[in-house]
Structures are given as C-alpha cells and as structure tokens.
Amino acid sequence: MFGFGQLIDILKKSPKKIVFTEGNDPRILEAASRLLASNFLSPILVGNEAEIQKAAEESGFNIRGAKIIDPLHFEKFDEMVTMFCDLRKSKGVTPEQAKGILSQANYFGTMLVKMGYADALLGGATYSTADTVRPALQLIKTKPGNSIVSSCFILVRPSATGENEVLAMADCAINIHPTEDELVEIAGEAAECAKIFGVDPKVAFLSYSTLGSGKGEDVDKMRNAANKTREKYPELPIEGELQFDAAVSPRVARTKCPESKVAGHANTFIFPDINAGNIGYKIAQRLGNFDAYGPILLGLNAPINDLSRGCNASEVYSMAIITAALA
Ligand SMILES: CC(C)(COP(=O)(O)OP(=O)(O)OC[C@H]1O[C@@H](n2cnc3c(N)ncnc32)[C@H](O)[C@@H]1OP(=O)(O)O)[C@@H](O)C(=O)NCCC(=O)NCCS
C-alpha cells in the first residue's frame, strides 16, 4: 500500500532536481527548506535572487544551498531562445517573441527541464492549471505512443484496518470532453499510475447508467470506451458503464450487475468528462476525508505537475516528491 517512504526511497537511490516556477512564494520556500534539509531532492527556484532571499528571510525559511535561477540573468538564455524557436518553428516564433515568452517563469522553468538542467517541474501555486500545463504541452510534448496528455488524482484515506485506502480518478483536470478513444488512453495511463501507488487497478467507466439501465449518447460513449479498453488491455479488470454506487458498493453491485468482477470493488475511476471528474474528486476530498494528490500529468515526456492555487506547503512538499519520483 502507498506510503511516501517508498517514494523517498526511490529518490534516495537516485536523487533528482526539481524546478519550482514560483520561487518566492512562501509555500514553495517552506517546501524547499524541508527538501534542502533532506538529501534526496534538490530544489531549483526560478525568480529574482534578491527577491527570493528576502521572501525567505521574511517568512523565516532556511533556503541555504538552494539553486536560484533568474531568467533575466541565465547564462544559457541565448541557447534557450534558439532551442525554443526551433521547438516552436511550426508557429513561426521569432527570437524577440521567444525572449518575451521565456522571461515568464512557467515557460522558462519548462525549458530548464527540456534542456536537462532539471529532472522535473512543479508549478501552479499562483499560475492557473492551463498556464502551468500549456508550456509542457507545447515544449515537452506527449511521450511516444501517446496521443494526449491526461491526468489523474490519487486519493488516500487511512482505513479502519490501519492500511491506507488508495484510489485513482481520471481525468479530472486536463481533457475537457475526452472522446471514446481518448478515454481508452486515459484509462490505460491511470491504471499504470495507480500501480505506482500500490493499487491493483480495477477500472470502472462511470456513468449515470449501469450496463444499459439508462440510455443516451453519453452512456454509449462510456460503454464503448470500456469495451475498447478491454480489447487493448485484456489483462486489466474493467467494467463499464457503471454508476458510482455499483462501482464501489458490493451490495449495490450484487443487485445491479451480479456477474461483474469489478463492480463493487473498483478503485480506478474513469469519468466521462472534466466536469464530472473535477467535481467527483473534490467530493471525495471534502466530504470523504481523502487526501488528494494531483493532478498528476500522464503521458508527458517528462514529469511536470500542477499545484492547486489553494495548496499549502505540506501539499507542495508531497507533490514535489511524487513528481520527482516519477522521473
Ligand atoms: C490543457 C489545456 C490548458 C490546453 O488548452 P489550450 O492551451 O487552450 O490548448 P490549445 O488547443 O491552444 O493547445 C496548445 C497546445 O497544447 C497541445 N494540447 C492541447 N491539449 C492537449 C492534450 N490534452 N494533450 C497533448 N497536447 C495537448 C496542442 O496540440 C497545442 O500544441 P501546439 O501549440 O504545439 O500546436 C486545456 O485543455 C484546459 O484548459 N483544460 C482544463 C484545465 C483546467 O482548468 N483544469 C481544472 C483545474 S485542475
């Protein structure tokens, strides 16, 4: 079962460098000071050095030893501009435009990963999800074999037996209206992500209908996606379409779909769209007492993740470890 100790062990064997795009945010500084006190993950703070040092002093966090990189004084800036123009040549970006774009920490930080100065990136303490994710989509791109970047949340709740209860939910943050084929990719990626967190994935494609009890295009989409996913990943336990109660309650599953091996025991949930997914994970978090980690971006060529703007320092610290351990 999932514990942060396992992820820290991974990093201790292979320490990594992680970029924080909002280098002078007090929550980032607190998380960075905690990371600096350990020896498994080195923070790189993007921003003006004097401003970052002043913010750290004012908020009382020791960031001695942190690497601080200011886009305006980065010695490889010209090289970065050239590389950026090359990566965006299909869009006709000029060096002048590139300089302006790369003076923004979200693009600059993403290029640090692209150029190999860092292994991972965590942003979004002040940037919106779209502004954190867009540079990654444009510059880091999807990994070979994938057609989209998607995301999942890992939800963790201590159970009565003392073992953490761990669930995966996707896609709650990136793809607004995924197609059937995109849902297949989302499910495959989410199941792989669930495994990293100690979950033996049992995948439910969620709907307002259970195996034909309701009718409509959205029902067909989830049923077809479940069938296609089963064809693509024959070893993966999959059911769909399922209502949420049939997916998680053995009692309801016995009534609504007694033949299903997944219904009643699902732990990896695929939502029909971002509305349902985003609302769904937040209900688990706010009313179900689950801790929510994510969105963890799936299908990207390098580990880059987004924070909620409402995050606290402890969440920044946890997400930094998750992000870097995936590197
Ligand atoms: C992810 C998101 C920001 C992309 O939107 P966008 O930047 O307007 O998208 P665009 O269509 O302009 O695409 C920008 C680039 O990203 C690529 N892209 C967009 N979505 C992608 C995806 N899901 N996977 C891979 N690449 C993607 C495009 O191909 C394009 O690449 P290019 O510039 O090299 O041609 C958008 O889907 C979004 O806002 N999602 C919801 C985010 C959110 O608010 N979540 C809730 C809070 S957690």
The ligand as an SDF file (V2000), in Angstrom:
LIG
                    3D

 48 50  0  0  0  0  0  0  0  0999 V2000
   -4.9380   21.7210  -21.1250 C   0  0  0  0  0  0  0  0  0  0  0  0
   -5.4330   22.9980  -21.7450 C   0  0  0  0  0  0  0  0  0  0  0  0
   -4.8990   24.1490  -20.9440 C   0  0  0  0  0  0  0  0  0  0  0  0
   -4.9480   23.1700  -23.1680 C   0  0  0  0  0  0  0  0  0  0  0  0
   -5.6180   24.2990  -23.6360 O   0  0  0  0  0  0  0  0  0  0  0  0
   -5.0390   25.3310  -24.6930 P   0  0  0  0  0  0  0  0  0  0  0  0
   -3.6650   25.7550  -24.2930 O   0  0  0  0  0  0  0  0  0  0  0  0
   -6.0650   26.3420  -24.8820 O   0  0  0  0  0  0  0  0  0  0  0  0
   -4.9850   24.3380  -25.8930 O   0  0  0  0  0  0  0  0  0  0  0  0
   -4.6010   24.6150  -27.3620 P   0  0  0  0  0  0  0  0  0  0  0  0
   -5.6360   23.8860  -28.1340 O   0  0  0  0  0  0  0  0  0  0  0  0
   -4.3430   26.0550  -27.6460 O   0  0  0  0  0  0  0  0  0  0  0  0
   -3.2440   23.8120  -27.4420 O   0  0  0  0  0  0  0  0  0  0  0  0
   -1.9860   24.2850  -27.0230 C   0  0  0  0  0  0  0  0  0  0  0  0
   -1.0070   23.2010  -27.3560 C   0  0  0  0  0  0  0  0  0  0  0  0
   -1.1960   22.1130  -26.4570 O   0  0  0  0  0  0  0  0  0  0  0  0
   -1.4980   20.9270  -27.2020 C   0  0  0  0  0  0  0  0  0  0  0  0
   -2.5240   20.2130  -26.4300 N   0  0  0  0  0  0  0  0  0  0  0  0
   -3.7200   20.6950  -26.0020 C   0  0  0  0  0  0  0  0  0  0  0  0
   -4.3510   19.7620  -25.2600 N   0  0  0  0  0  0  0  0  0  0  0  0
   -3.5250   18.6750  -25.2270 C   0  0  0  0  0  0  0  0  0  0  0  0
   -3.6030   17.4090  -24.6050 C   0  0  0  0  0  0  0  0  0  0  0  0
   -4.6380   17.0410  -23.8660 N   0  0  0  0  0  0  0  0  0  0  0  0
   -2.5830   16.5580  -24.7690 N   0  0  0  0  0  0  0  0  0  0  0  0
   -1.4940   16.9030  -25.5050 C   0  0  0  0  0  0  0  0  0  0  0  0
   -1.3540   18.0840  -26.1130 N   0  0  0  0  0  0  0  0  0  0  0  0
   -2.3650   18.9690  -25.9730 C   0  0  0  0  0  0  0  0  0  0  0  0
   -1.9960   21.3810  -28.5420 C   0  0  0  0  0  0  0  0  0  0  0  0
   -1.7650   20.4040  -29.5050 O   0  0  0  0  0  0  0  0  0  0  0  0
   -1.1840   22.6250  -28.7500 C   0  0  0  0  0  0  0  0  0  0  0  0
    0.0960   22.2880  -29.2020 O   0  0  0  0  0  0  0  0  0  0  0  0
    0.8330   23.2370  -30.2700 P   0  0  0  0  0  0  0  0  0  0  0  0
    0.8050   24.6390  -29.6890 O   0  0  0  0  0  0  0  0  0  0  0  0
    2.2290   22.6670  -30.3540 O   0  0  0  0  0  0  0  0  0  0  0  0
    0.0470   23.1350  -31.5380 O   0  0  0  0  0  0  0  0  0  0  0  0
   -6.9930   22.9860  -21.7730 C   0  0  0  0  0  0  0  0  0  0  0  0
   -7.4320   21.7680  -22.2720 O   0  0  0  0  0  0  0  0  0  0  0  0
   -7.6270   23.2750  -20.4430 C   0  0  0  0  0  0  0  0  0  0  0  0
   -7.8150   24.4250  -20.0790 O   0  0  0  0  0  0  0  0  0  0  0  0
   -8.0020   22.2090  -19.7050 N   0  0  0  0  0  0  0  0  0  0  0  0
   -8.6480   22.3860  -18.4120 C   0  0  0  0  0  0  0  0  0  0  0  0
   -7.6840   22.8770  -17.3690 C   0  0  0  0  0  0  0  0  0  0  0  0
   -8.4010   23.2030  -16.0940 C   0  0  0  0  0  0  0  0  0  0  0  0
   -8.9160   24.2890  -15.9390 O   0  0  0  0  0  0  0  0  0  0  0  0
   -8.4800   22.2200  -15.1890 N   0  0  0  0  0  0  0  0  0  0  0  0
   -9.2410   22.3450  -13.9780 C   0  0  0  0  0  0  0  0  0  0  0  0
   -8.4440   22.7050  -12.7670 C   0  0  0  0  0  0  0  0  0  0  0  0
   -7.4830   21.3580  -12.1260 S   0  0  0  0  0  0  0  0  0  0  0  0
  1  2  1  0
  2  3  1  0
  2  4  1  0
  2 36  1  0
  4  5  1  0
  5  6  1  0
  6  7  2  0
  6  8  1  0
  6  9  1  0
  9 10  1  0
 10 11  2  0
 10 12  1  0
 10 13  1  0
 13 14  1  0
 14 15  1  0
 15 16  1  0
 15 30  1  0
 16 17  1  0
 17 18  1  0
 17 28  1  0
 18 19  1  0
 18 27  1  0
 19 20  2  0
 20 21  1  0
 21 22  1  0
 21 27  2  0
 22 23  1  0
 22 24  2  0
 24 25  1  0
 25 26  2  0
 26 27  1  0
 28 29  1  0
 28 30  1  0
 30 31  1  0
 31 32  1  0
 32 33  2  0
 32 34  1  0
 32 35  1  0
 36 37  1  0
 36 38  1  0
 38 39  2  0
 38 40  1  0
 40 41  1  0
 41 42  1  0
 42 43  1  0
 43 44  2  0
 43 45  1  0
 45 46  1  0
 46 47  1  0
 47 48  1  0
M  END
$$$$
